[in-house]
Amino acid sequence: MNNFTLNVKQTSELTPKELVKIMQERTKIFVVEQNCPYQEVDEKDEDALHIFFTNSNEILAYTRIVLNDDQVHPSFGRVLVPKNMRGKGFGRKIVTAALNIISQKYPGQDIKIQAQTYLEKFYSSFGFQAVSQQYLEDGIPHVDMLLSSGPHA
């Protein structure tokens, strides 16, 4: 599938329809599909930079750029690809887009993420390294990962 658009918008720039679509997809995957009842929409959404691929009105992949909980490192999270789009490379495309945008917006800074443990190898393929032990976040195993701003970024 080559006919898609990259969208990069602050929360305040999203149309009501885009905002609802994003929240529907996030809830569908992170709450319903992963069977994890938690407050999916949070205060970080107020000032997040939303990155998403669309084809007409369909979201093909999504992530948001925010500051890490440490309030120092840029981060991205809520990476998703709807079930019907998985296996087509959109996970890699959306992470690549996020990394490119972060490197422009925060030049020379390390990037720190909270990754679901089963995706550790995926994020390692971008140069991320685990910097914590596994821990539970809302009942799901996670690990903190860091991408050094050296030659990788």
ABEGO torsion letter per residue (X at the ends): XABBBBBBBBAAABBAAAAAAAAAAAAAAAAAAAGBBBBABBAAAAABBBBBBBBEABBABBBBBBBBAAGABBBBBGBBBBAAABGAGAAAAAAAAAAAAAAAABBGBBBBBBBBAAAAAAAAAAGBBBABBBBBBGGBBBBBBBBBABAAX
